[in-house]
């Protein structure tokens, strides 16, 4: 009975915490800033400098996992998250992926007529290789679309909250065992490669990220019943903080501050096992809690806070367009990597370019 009274003290049977959870908006918007920098190096095939390695190492604990977690949580808070609307969202996001690929191909091809006579054989081959990759590229849009379709199915089946938790747990364990297995059946084999396979054109494998989305669904359902978010997040910060500190203590003791650590973080980011999923969720909840508890300092009229929230609100548009300047610059650089300092400048150029394009879309000029 005591245990029940403690639970009832923190949680309500009714859904009372139903407003927008802005701590996740701030966290998501802030990560868009990191994405500008990280992709400046990745899109231009440039070896990261020490500063970028540190930033990327930290980002591997959240990044795509954060967006997937918030996506799952968002389906709980959305007023229009029935099976039909989730199916439409899934199809739309998959379509966005291939429209985005077309944009990438155009950006890569724009410089080609101007530089083709200066390209060596290996540079021409790099151009052809990049075009081959991005014509069938699958990134976070595709992954989001596939998982929306899964959520639509689970919604249609009226799966209880415990069911989402069980599938999340099972998928986190099963993903490393299933991913990469070939299916030697025409067409079906290619579809399986998009969902569970590994290839140059698969940036993210949806199978690995299902767990984050379903954990986000469970967390969202729990959060709606929380009576006092301040106490709730204080507990969350303590528990997740222990996990965060423990994770980095283990990583530094096992790998030190070395290339091996960077390589390990890079691999486990895109192919997370069960322990990485736990560590990532701990990081997400820890920083969400910090943003919530420090919300008195986050003034919407503050220009920085305002911009971060704008990033979050229009995150799909920013994500779609921010790569374009990198690919155009790469082409005019004869499809060769840049110096690290040039990538930081490109990140700033991309921020300015994307800001302009997004505002034109928002105000329906484009």
C-alpha positions in Angstrom: 0.0 0.0 0.0 2.9 2.4 0.8 4.3 1.8 -2.7 0.9 2.7 -4.2 0.6 5.8 -2.2 4.1 7.0 -3.3 3.1 6.4 -7.0 -0.2 8.2 -6.5 1.8 11.1 -5.0 3.8 11.6 -8.2 1.3 10.4 -10.8 -2.3 11.1 -11.5 -4.8 8.6 -13.1 -6.0 11.5 -15.3 -3.9 13.1 -17.9 -3.0 16.5 -16.5 0.4 17.3 -18.0 -0.8 17.8 -21.6 0.8 21.1 -22.7 3.7 21.3 -25.1 6.9 20.1 -23.6 9.3 22.9 -24.6 12.3 21.4 -22.9 12.5 19.0 -25.8 12.0 21.8 -28.3 15.0 23.6 -26.9 17.1 20.4 -27.0 16.1 19.5 -30.5 16.7 23.1 -31.8 20.1 23.2 -30.1 21.1 20.0 -31.9 20.4 21.6 -35.2 23.3 23.9 -34.5 25.6 20.9 -33.9 24.3 19.4 -37.2 25.4 22.4 -39.2 29.0 21.8 -38.0 29.1 18.0 -38.1 27.7 17.8 -41.6 30.1 20.4 -42.9 32.8 17.9 -42.4 30.9 14.8 -43.3 29.3 16.1 -46.5 32.6 17.4 -47.8 34.5 14.2 -47.0 36.8 16.2 -44.7 38.8 14.7 -41.8 37.5 16.3 -38.6 39.8 18.3 -36.4 40.1 17.8 -32.7 37.3 20.3 -31.9 34.9 18.5 -34.3 35.8 15.1 -32.9 35.0 16.2 -29.4 31.7 17.7 -30.6 30.8 14.7 -32.6 31.7 12.3 -29.8 29.3 14.1 -27.6 26.6 14.2 -30.3 26.8 10.5 -30.8 25.0 10.1 -27.5 22.0 11.9 -28.8 21.7 13.2 -32.4 19.3 11.0 -34.4 18.3 9.2 -31.2 17.0 12.5 -29.8 14.9 13.2 -32.9 13.5 9.7 -32.9 12.7 9.8 -29.2 11.0 13.2 -29.6 9.1 11.9 -32.6 7.7 9.0 -30.6 6.9 11.3 -27.7 5.2 13.7 -30.1 2.8 11.1 -31.3 1.5 10.9 -27.7 1.1 14.7 -27.5 -0.3 15.2 -30.9 -4.1 15.6 -31.2 -4.1 14.0 -34.6 -2.0 10.8 -34.1 -4.5 8.1 -35.3 -3.4 5.2 -37.5 -4.6 7.0 -40.7 -2.7 10.2 -40.0 0.5 8.3 -39.0 0.3 6.3 -42.2 0.0 9.5 -44.3 2.9 11.0 -42.4 5.0 7.9 -43.0 4.4 7.9 -46.8 5.0 11.7 -46.9 8.4 11.4 -45.1 9.6 8.6 -47.4 8.6 10.8 -50.4 10.5 13.7 -48.8 13.6 11.5 -48.6 13.7 10.9 -52.3 12.8 14.5 -53.1 15.6 15.5 -50.8 17.9 13.1 -52.7 17.0 14.9 -56.0 18.0 18.2 -54.3 21.3 16.7 -53.3 21.9 15.4 -56.8 21.2 18.8 -58.3 23.6 20.5 -55.8 26.4 18.0 -56.6 25.8 18.4 -60.3 25.7 22.2 -60.5 29.5 22.6 -60.4 30.3 19.7 -62.6 30.1 21.6 -66.0 32.5 24.2 -64.6 35.1 21.8 -63.3 34.9 18.7 -65.4 37.8 19.6 -67.7 40.0 20.0 -64.6 39.1 16.8 -62.9 41.6 13.9 -62.7 40.3 10.3 -63.2 39.9 9.7 -59.4 38.0 13.0 -59.0 35.6 12.1 -61.8 35.1 8.7 -60.2 34.3 10.4 -56.9 31.7 12.5 -58.6 30.1 9.4 -60.1 30.3 7.5 -56.8 28.6 10.4 -54.9 25.8 10.6 -57.6 25.3 6.8 -57.3 25.0 7.0 -53.5 22.7 10.0 -53.3 20.3 8.8 -55.9 19.1 6.1 -53.5 20.3 7.6 -50.2 18.3 6.8 -47.0 18.7 9.2 -44.1 16.5 10.4 -41.2 13.5 11.2 -43.5 13.3 7.7 -44.7 13.8 6.2 -41.3 11.1 8.5 -39.8 8.7 7.5 -42.5 9.2 3.8 -42.0 8.8 4.1 -38.2 5.7 6.2 -38.7 4.2 3.3 -40.6 5.1 0.9 -37.8 3.5 3.3 -35.2 0.4 3.4 -37.4 0.2 -0.4 -37.2 0.7 -0.5 -33.5 -1.9 2.2 -33.0 -4.3 0.2 -35.2 -3.7 -2.9 -33.0 -4.4 -0.7 -29.9 -1.2 -1.8 -28.3 -1.0 -1.0 -24.6 1.8 1.1 -23.1 3.5 -2.0 -21.8 3.5 -3.4 -25.3 5.5 -0.5 -26.6 8.0 -1.0 -23.8 8.4 -4.7 -24.5 9.0 -4.1 -28.3 11.4 -1.3 -27.5 13.4 -3.7 -25.2 13.3 -6.5 -27.7 14.3 -4.4 -30.7 17.3 -2.9 -28.8 18.6 -6.4 -28.2 17.7 -7.9 -31.5 18.9 -5.1 -33.9 22.6 -6.0 -33.7 21.8 -9.7 -34.4 19.5 -9.0 -37.4 21.1 -6.0 -39.1 23.1 -6.6 -42.2 21.7 -10.0 -43.0 21.3 -10.3 -46.7 18.0 -11.5 -48.3 18.7 -13.0 -51.7 15.3 -12.4 -53.2 14.9 -9.7 -56.0 13.1 -6.5 -55.0 12.4 -7.9 -51.5 16.1 -8.2 -50.9 16.6 -4.5 -51.8 13.7 -3.4 -49.5 15.2 -5.4 -46.7 18.6 -3.7 -47.3 16.8 -0.3 -46.8 15.3 -1.5 -43.5 17.9 -3.7 -41.9 20.9 -3.7 -44.3 24.2 -1.9 -44.6 25.4 -0.1 -47.7 27.1 3.1 -48.6 23.7 4.7 -49.3 22.1 3.7 -45.9 23.0 6.5 -43.5 20.7 5.1 -40.8 19.2 1.7 -40.5 15.6 2.0 -39.2 15.8 -1.3 -37.3 18.3 0.2 -34.9 16.2 3.3 -34.1 12.8 1.7 -33.5 13.7 1.4 -29.8 14.2 5.1 -29.3 10.8 5.9 -30.8 9.0 3.4 -28.7 10.7 4.5 -25.6 9.7 8.1 -26.5 6.1 6.9 -26.8 6.3 5.2 -23.3 7.9 8.3 -21.8 5.3 10.6 -23.3 2.5 8.5 -21.9 4.0 8.5 -18.5 4.8 12.3 -18.6 1.1 13.1 -19.3 0.3 11.7 -15.9 3.0 13.5 -13.9 1.7 15.8 -11.2 4.8 17.8 -10.5 7.3 18.0 -13.3 9.9 19.8 -11.2 10.2 16.9 -8.7 9.9 14.4 -11.6 12.8 15.9 -13.5 14.9 16.2 -10.3 14.6 12.5 -9.9 15.2 11.9 -13.7 18.4 14.1 -13.5 19.8 12.1 -10.6 19.1 8.7 -12.2 20.1 9.6 -15.7 23.1 11.7 -14.5 24.5 8.6 -12.8 24.2 6.7 -16.1 25.7 9.6 -18.1 28.7 9.9 -15.8 29.1 6.1 -15.6 29.0 5.9 -19.4 31.8 8.4 -20.0 33.9 6.9 -17.1 33.7 3.5 -18.8 34.5 4.8 -22.2 37.5 6.8 -21.1 38.8 4.0 -19.0 38.4 1.5 -21.9 39.6 3.7 -24.8 41.2 6.8 -23.3 41.1 10.0 -25.4 42.0 8.2 -28.6 41.1 7.4 -32.2 39.7 4.1 -30.9 37.2 6.0 -28.8 36.2 8.1 -31.7 35.8 5.1 -34.0 33.8 3.2 -31.3 31.4 6.2 -30.8 31.0 6.6 -34.6 30.0 2.9 -35.0 27.7 2.7 -32.0 26.0 5.9 -32.9 24.6 4.5 -36.2 24.4 0.9 -34.9 23.5 1.1 -31.3 23.4 -1.9 -29.1 21.2 -2.2 -26.0 23.7 -0.5 -23.7 24.2 2.4 -26.1 20.4 2.8 -26.3 20.2 3.0 -22.5 23.1 5.6 -22.4 21.5 7.7 -25.2 18.1 7.8 -23.5 19.9 8.8 -20.3 21.6 11.7 -22.0 18.4 12.8 -23.6 16.5 12.8 -20.4 19.3 14.4 -18.4 19.6 17.4 -20.7 15.8 17.7 -21.1 15.6 17.8 -17.3 18.3 20.5 -17.2 16.4 22.6 -19.7 13.2 22.3 -17.8 14.7 23.1 -14.4 16.6 26.1 -15.9 13.6 27.3 -17.9 13.5 30.6 -16.0 16.6 31.6 -18.0 15.1 30.6 -21.3 13.2 33.7 -22.4 11.4 33.4 -25.7 12.0 37.0 -26.5 15.8 36.4 -26.2 17.1 36.2 -29.8 19.1 33.0 -29.2 16.3 31.2 -27.5 13.9 32.4 -30.2 16.2 31.1 -32.9 16.7 27.7 -31.2 12.9 27.3 -31.0 12.6 28.3 -34.6 15.1 25.6 -35.6 13.0 23.1 -33.7 9.7 24.2 -35.2 11.0 24.0 -38.8 13.6 21.3 -38.2 12.6 19.2 -41.3 13.2 22.2 -43.6 16.5 23.1 -42.0 17.6 19.5 -42.3 16.6 19.2 -45.9 18.4 22.3 -47.2 21.4 22.7 -45.0 23.5 20.2 -47.0 23.0 22.0 -50.3 25.9 24.6 -49.8 28.2 21.8 -48.7 27.7 19.8 -51.9 27.9 22.9 -54.2 31.2 23.9 -52.5 32.5 20.3 -52.7 31.8 20.3 -56.4 33.7 23.6 -57.1 36.5 22.2 -55.0 36.7 19.3 -57.6 35.0 16.9 -55.2 38.0 17.0 -52.9 38.0 17.4 -49.1 38.6 20.8 -47.5 40.9 22.0 -44.7 39.1 21.8 -41.4 39.0 25.6 -40.9 37.2 25.9 -44.3 34.5 23.6 -43.0 33.8 25.8 -40.1 33.3 28.7 -42.5 31.1 26.5 -44.7 28.9 25.7 -41.6 28.4 29.5 -41.1 27.5 29.9 -44.8 25.0 27.0 -44.6 23.4 28.6 -41.5 22.9 31.9 -43.4 21.7 30.2 -46.6 19.3 27.8 -44.9 17.9 30.6 -42.8 17.1 32.5 -45.9 15.5 29.5 -47.7 13.4 28.4 -44.7 12.1 31.9 -44.2 11.1 32.1 -47.9 9.3 28.8 -47.5 7.6 29.8 -44.3 6.4 33.1 -45.8 5.3 31.2 -49.0 7.7 33.1 -51.3 9.0 29.8 -52.5 
